[in-house]
Amino acid sequence: MCDDFTDLNFIAYHSAWPYQHELAALKGFKPQRKNLYAEVGSTFAATVTNRPLECAHVLGTLLRDLGPDYVMWGTDSALWGNPQWQIDAFRKFQIPAQLVEGHGYPQLTDELKAKVFGQNAARIWNLKTTASAPPLEPRRAVAV
């Protein structure tokens, strides 16, 4: 479908988990695909606390094979409740160094997390973000 409708973006919710390897392979077969995205949604919530190693492999596979510009944040608040705990967990989460080295997964830098948290979604929906906006003019302090 991605190849038939190149003017549309396809977002695989929950990253097609537990079939994230097959999803990621679609980009490997055709690296020129620019309209296939993975949304981590419930996948992150379901794995980060009870199966952090699986969580690291899922994120690592998607980020390595689809690319950091094609992985998006999502939360299923109706299923998991207030999403703040997921946001906090992703901010703190790191892929273990042995997986980065052994599997070629990228490190979860602040820049990469910013892409996942919203810059990637903003890009495909043509939304302006503070990251893409010009810097604000310095403000003078005024005594009141």
MARTORRO-275212 format. One line per 3 residues: their letters; for each residue x, y, z of C-alpha. Coordinates in Angstrom, 2 decimals, always signed. Each point is the difference from the previous one (the first is absolute). Last residue first. Example, Ala and Ser with C-alpha at 12.3 -4.5 7.8 and 13.67 -1.06 7.14 Angstrom:
2
sa = +13.67 -1.06 +7.14 | -1.37 -3.44 +0.66 $
This chain:
144
vav = +8.18 +46.96 +38.28 | +3.55 -0.35 -1.24 | +0.16 -1.05 -3.62 $
arr = +2.29 -2.75 -1.15 | +0.67 +0.16 -3.68 | -1.07 -2.80 -2.24 $
pel = +2.23 -1.78 -2.50 | -1.75 -0.48 -3.34 | -1.51 -3.43 -0.31 $
ppa = +1.79 -2.64 -2.04 | -1.57 -0.89 -3.34 | -2.58 -2.75 +0.20 $
sat = +0.96 -3.59 -0.82 | +0.63 -1.11 +3.58 | -2.94 +2.10 +1.23 $
tkl = -2.15 -2.02 -2.31 | -1.85 +0.83 -3.19 | -2.40 -2.64 -1.24 $
nwi = +0.22 -1.44 -3.50 | -1.82 -3.22 +0.96 | +2.96 -2.16 -1.06 $
raa = +2.51 +2.31 +1.68 | -1.96 +0.45 +3.22 | -0.22 -3.77 +0.39 $
nqg = +3.77 -0.33 -0.36 | +0.68 +2.91 +2.36 | -2.31 -1.36 +2.66 $
fvk = +1.37 -2.36 +2.61 | +1.88 -2.17 -2.51 | +2.03 +2.89 -1.40 $
akl = +0.61 +1.40 +3.49 | +1.16 -3.46 +1.11 | +2.61 -0.01 -2.77 $
edt = +1.29 +3.42 +1.04 | +0.11 -0.96 +3.69 | +2.06 -3.04 -0.95 $
lqp = -1.37 -3.54 -0.01 | +3.08 -1.79 -1.29 | -0.47 -1.58 -3.40 $
ygh = -0.28 -3.75 -0.37 | +2.88 -1.72 -1.75 | -0.90 -3.40 +1.39 $
gev = +3.04 -0.85 +2.13 | +1.23 +3.52 +0.75 | -3.34 +1.61 +0.74 $
lqa = -1.18 -3.21 +1.65 | +3.09 -0.12 +2.25 | -0.46 +3.70 +0.82 $
piq = -3.50 -0.56 +1.39 | -2.75 +1.96 -1.80 | -0.86 +2.90 +2.25 $
fkr = -3.27 +1.02 +1.61 | -0.19 +3.12 +2.15 | -2.05 +2.22 -2.33 $
fad = -1.95 -3.07 -1.11 | -0.98 -0.79 +3.60 | -1.08 +3.59 +0.68 $
iqw = -2.18 +0.02 -3.11 | -1.48 -3.38 +0.92 | -0.73 +1.17 +3.57 $
qpn = -1.65 +3.14 -1.39 | -2.42 -2.03 -2.13 | -2.98 +0.24 +2.39 $
gwl = -1.90 -3.26 -0.35 | +1.39 -3.04 -1.83 | -2.89 -1.04 -2.26 $
asd = -1.80 +3.30 -0.57 | +3.34 +1.78 +0.15 | +1.42 -1.94 -2.90 $
tgw = +3.18 +1.92 -0.51 | +1.92 +0.81 -3.12 | +3.50 +0.96 -0.95 $
mvy = +1.27 -0.28 -3.54 | +2.71 -1.94 -1.81 | +0.80 +0.96 -3.59 $
dpg = +2.69 +2.70 +0.34 | +2.06 -2.25 +2.30 | +0.41 -2.55 -2.78 $
ldr = -2.21 -2.88 -1.12 | +2.73 -2.59 +0.64 | +2.00 +1.43 +2.91 $
llt = -2.80 +1.88 +1.73 | -2.48 -2.83 -0.42 | +2.42 -2.72 +1.08 $
glv = +1.30 +1.99 +2.95 | -3.47 +0.87 +1.24 | -1.13 -3.62 -0.11 $
hac = +3.30 -1.33 +1.37 | +0.05 +2.49 +2.88 | -3.63 -0.81 +0.87 $
elp = +0.85 -3.71 -0.06 | +2.78 +0.71 +2.50 | -2.37 +2.14 +2.08 $
rnt = -2.56 -2.81 +0.36 | -2.20 +0.81 +3.00 | +0.32 +3.77 +0.21 $
vta = +0.81 +1.06 -3.57 | -1.90 -2.75 -1.81 | -3.72 +0.74 +0.00 $
aft = +0.40 +3.78 +0.12 | +2.48 +0.00 -2.89 | -2.21 -2.21 -2.15 $
sgv = -3.07 +1.94 +1.02 | +0.96 +2.88 -2.22 | +3.27 -0.42 -1.93 $
eay = -1.22 +1.50 -3.26 | +1.91 -1.33 -3.00 | +0.20 +1.91 -3.26 $
lnk = +0.03 -0.85 -3.70 | -0.11 +2.86 -2.53 | +3.62 +0.48 -1.02 $
rqp = +0.73 -3.33 -1.65 | +3.38 +0.39 -1.76 | +1.48 -2.71 +2.22 $
kfg = -2.11 -2.60 -1.80 | +0.53 -3.49 +1.42 | +1.43 +1.44 +3.21 $
kla = -3.00 +2.31 +0.36 | -2.37 -2.96 -0.09 | +2.38 -1.80 +2.38 $
ale = -1.01 +2.36 +2.80 | -3.61 -1.15 -0.25 | +1.03 -3.66 -0.05 $
hqy = +2.21 +0.51 +3.05 | -2.79 +1.93 +1.75 | -2.26 -3.06 -0.16 $
pwa = -0.73 -0.16 +3.74 | -0.75 +2.90 -0.31 | -1.29 +1.64 -3.20 $
shy = +1.70 +3.17 +1.25 | -2.92 +0.50 +2.41 | -1.60 +1.89 -2.85 $
aif = +1.62 -0.41 -3.40 | -0.15 +3.46 -1.56 | -0.30 +0.19 -3.77 $
nld = +0.56 +3.39 -1.59 | -1.74 +0.71 -3.30 | +1.47 +1.53 -3.18 $
tfd = +1.87 -3.23 -0.74 | -3.23 -1.91 -0.40 | +0.89 -3.18 -1.89 $
dcm = +3.42 -0.35 +1.63 | -1.31 +0.32 +3.53 | -2.82 -2.44 -0.82 $
